[in-house]
Amino acid sequence: MYRLLACIVLILATVTAMDRVLASALGGLLLRSSDRFMAIYRPFEPEAERPGIKPPAKPPADEGQQPSPLLVKAALKAEPRPVRGPADVLVLGNSRADNHFPVSALQDMTCGRALNLGMGGAPTVLSALLWEDYVERHGAPRLLVLEPTGVVDNPHDLADLPLLAYYSPRIDAFVRQENEELWMANHAFHLMTFNNNQTMRLIAGLVKPAADRTLVGAIPEPMKIQLAAAPEEVMTAADVNWQALDHIIRSAQAHGTRVAVVITPYFPTYAGKLRNFDAFFAELKSRLPAGVTVVDARRAVDKDELFMDALHVNEDGVRAMFAALEPALRPLGTCPVDALASLSAAGSTH
């Protein structure tokens, strides 16, 4: 009997040890992935400090091209405060943030390194956790772009968060709060934490650099017919999501970060089915702290062929949306211009 018990204990100890060793190795490997979420938990190493890598040279100025008034405003408002983390511009929100703010376009518009932490299906309470983890590890960015419609998502939905619990005590505690059975399974066998689709995306990021996540294709006719026939809906938001939205913004402002709340487009037919569409966003705006730049782009894109579905524009729609966002977003960036030449070109006296 004692031998049997000893064998069982030995087997359990061996399995547990192997689980811990393999999970540690896998966790370390995935941390090197180009996936954007790993940028939070991986120690930041500036390119200028990496062996064999030189900082990119600035392009020569075009003497025949005068800077626009928007660039003048951006230069005058730019702050010299250094940013020690991987991003000057951080994006937060649900899939509408994820798919609507390609970092390439955002970097061109703001002249800063951008990191998109939009997560599909993520309620605002999850975005708040990602914000806290980022700031704790890297400090605050210069600009936060916040797509706020995660307030309507289920605050108990964990989305892709459980895998990140391996790297974040804060997220681990939240997973325990929301789903203790999942938390216990992940702690009993650490490899269970990686038993999800996000692990495959992280592995893909080891092989090929992650690309912008804009969507390709147009909304299909059957979906348009379905939306036209759908009943009316009412937009609602849980109090914890409202509180999380307020917390993110106030925390950003306390760190000296500019905040732009950008409401991205809705498919017009779907928007017409939302009885309180305008009233809901009027309430959202009324809840925002002072000093926030609000960009209401709900109707900035209105052509069917520019949408992928009811809630997301495609890559052509993103270009159209950015054209509409430019007057509000570009001045919040840090595009460098010669101040005297800019003032002269803009005809400004102060």
N, C-alpha and C positions, 0 to 999 in steps of 0.2 A: 504493500500500500504506500509506504513511504517513498519507495523507488518511483512509483507512478506519479505521486505528487511532485517529487523532485524533477522528473522528466517534464511534467506540465509546466512547472515554474521555469525550467531551463528553456523550453520552447517559447514561452511567453516573453522571457527576457531577451531571447535571440531575435524574435520578431520585432519587439519594441526597439531594440538597438538598431536593427537594420532599417526600420521605419524612420528613426530619427536621423540616421546617417544619410539615407537616400533623400529624405525631405530637405535636409540641410544642403546637400549637394545640388538638388534641383532648384531650391530657392536661390542659392547663390548664382547658378547658371542663368536663371530667368531675370535676375537683377541686371544682367548685362544686355538684356533685350532692348531694342530701339523703341519698344512700346512706350507711349507717352506717360503712362502711370508709373512706370519704373523710374522715370526722371525724378519723381518725388522722393523715392526711397534710396536711390543711388547717390553716393557722395558726389557733389558737383566738382568737376575739374575743368576750369576755364581752358578754352582752346589755346590761348597764348602760353599756358603753363604745361601743355602736353608735349612730351618729347617729340621733336621732329615736326611740330605743327606751328606755323606762324600765323598771327592774326591777319585776316583778309585786308588787303590794301583798299583804301577808299578810292572810288572812281574819280577821275579828274572832272573838275567842274566844267560845264559847258558855258563858255563865256557869252555865247549868243542867246542863252536862255535865261530869262528873268524869273526869279521865284514868284510863286503865286501868293496872294494874301493869306491863303490857308497855311502855307509853309511859314510865312512870317509869324503868324499867330502861334504856330507850333513851336517855333524857335524861341519866341519871347516867353512862352509858358514852360519851356523845358527846364527841368531841375537837374542839377549836377549830381544828385544823390546816387552813389553807385549801387548797383544791384548785384549781389554776390551769388545768386542762384541761377538756375538754368533759364529763367524767363524774365524779360522786362514787362511782358504783357501776358496775363493769365486769363483763360476762358473757363467759366464754370457754367453748369446747367445740365439738362438732360440731353436726349438725342438731338434736339433742335440746336443745341450749342455744338454738339459733336459734329454734326453734318453741315452746319451753316457757317462755320468759321474756320476755313482752311488756314493753317498757319502761314503758308506762303503768301496769301493775299493780305493777311493781317500784318505780317512783317513788312510788306511793301507799303502799307498804309501808315504804319506807326513808326517805322524805322527802328524797331526793337525786336529782340528775340521773343518769339511767341510760343506758348505751350497751351494746348487745348486739353482740358480735363473734363470736357463734357462726357457724360456717361449715359448710355441708352437706358431709359426707364428710371433714371435716378431722381427720387424726390429731393427737394432742397435740403432736407436734413442730411442726406449723404454728401451733397456738395459742400456743406458746412464742415464735415469731417475732413474732406480732401483739402479744403482751404486751411484748416488748422494744422494738418500734417505738413502741408507745403511751407507755411510760414514758420512753423517750429523748426524745420530743417534748413530752410534756405533764406529766411527773411521775406519780407513782403515785396511784391513786384511794384513797378511804377504805376501800372494800369491794370485794373480788373474789369474784364468784359463779362457781364453777367446776363445770361438769357434766363428770365425769371419764371418761365412757365412750368418749371419743376414743382412749383407750389401746388399744382393740381394733381400731381402724382401721389400714389399711395405712400404715406410716410413709413409704412412697415415693409415696403418692398426693398430687398437688399441688392437688387440688380447684380452687378459684377463685383460687389464689395467683398464678399467672403474671401476670395483669394488674397486680397490686399491685407486681410487680417494677419497673415503670416508675417508681414513687415511692420504692422502698425498696432501697438497696444491700444490706441484709441479706437480703431476700427474693430479690433478683437472684442473690446468691451461692448461695443454697440451690437455686434453679432450675437453676443451672449444675451444681451437684453432682449433682442427681437426673436431669436430662435436658439434657445438653450440646447435643444437636442442636436442641432447642427454644430453648435460650438463644442459640445462634449465629444461628438464624433471626430471633429477636426483635431481636438487635443488628445484624444486617445490614440489616434493614428494620424500623424501629421501629413502623410501623403494624401489623405482625404481632402485636404485643403486645396490640392491641385487637381482634383477630379472634376473639371469643368471646362467649358469651351474657351474661357479666357486663357487657360494654360496653352492651348494650341495657338492662339494669336501671339502669345509671348514667344513661343518657340519659333513661329514664323518671323518674328521681329529679330531673332538671332541670325537668321539667314539673309533676310532682305530688309533694308531700312523701311520703316513704316511710312506710308504715303498719306497725303491729305485724304480725309474721309468724306469728301463730297459725293453725292449720289449721281448715278448715271441712269438715264432713261426718263420717260415721261409717264404721267399718270394714265393708266389704261382706261379705255372707254367703259368696260364693265364696272370699274370702281367709281367712275363719275356718275354712272346711272344709279349705282347703289347709294352714293352720297346724296343724290338728288331725291331719292325715295325715302331716305332715313328720317326718323322722327326728330323733333327738336330736342335739344339738350340744354342743360344748365351747367355752367362752370362753377366748381366749388373748390375750396382749398382748406386743408386742415390747419388748425392753429399752430401746430408744431412746425409746419412748413413756413408759415408767415414769420414765426419767431426766428427760424433759421435764416430766412432771407434778411431780416433786420440785423441779426448777429453778424452775418458775413459782411454786410455793408459797413456797419459801425466799426467792426474790427479792422477792415481795410482802411477806413478813414483815420482811425486811431494810429495806424502805421504810416500815414502819409501817402496812401495809395489813392490815385484817382479812380473813381468808379463810374462805369458806363453801363446802365441797365438797358439792354437792347432787346426789344420784343420783335422777334423775326416773323416772317409772313405765314399766313394761313391760306389754304385753298379757299377761294371766295365762296364756293358752294357750301363747304363745311362751316365757314364762319357765319353764313346766313342761317345755319341750323342752331347756332348758339344763341339762345334767347337773351342772355345777359352779356353778350360779347363786349359791348362798349362799356356797360356798367361795371363789369368785373375788372377791366383794365383801368378804369377810372379809379376804382377802389385801390388797386395795386399801386398806382401812382401816388395816391393820397397817403399810403402807408410808408413811402420811401423817405428816409432821412433827408434833411436839407443838404445841398451840395452835390447831389448825384446828377449826372448827365443822363437824361432819359431820351432814348431814341425809339419812337414808336413806328416800327416798320411793318406792322401787321398787314398793311395794304400796299406796301412798296412794290410787290410783285403780284400781278393780277392775270397773267396769261396762263391758260391751262398747260401749255407745253413746257412751262418753266417749273412745274411741280412734279414731284415723284409720287406723292400721296397727299392726304389731307393735311398733314402736319410738316411736310418737308419739301423744300425746293430742291431741284437738281443742280448740276454744276453750272448750267446756263442761268438758272435762277439765282444762284449764289453771286454770279458776276453782276446781274442786274441789281441785286440787293446791296452789294458793296458800293455800287455807283450811287445809290440813294443814301448810304450810310456815310460816305466820305466827308461831307461838310461837317458832320458832328464828330466823327471819330478821328480824322486826321489831326485836328488841333490838339488832341489829347496825347498824341505821340511825341516822339523826340527827334523828328527829322532835322538834321543840322543844316542851317543856312547861314550865310554871312549876314549878320544883323544889320549893318549899315546899308549894304546893297539891298537887303529886303525892305528896309524902311523906305529907301528911295523908290524902289519899284512899286511899293504899295501906296506911296503917297501919304504915309503916316507921319505924324509929328510927335508921337509919344509912345 
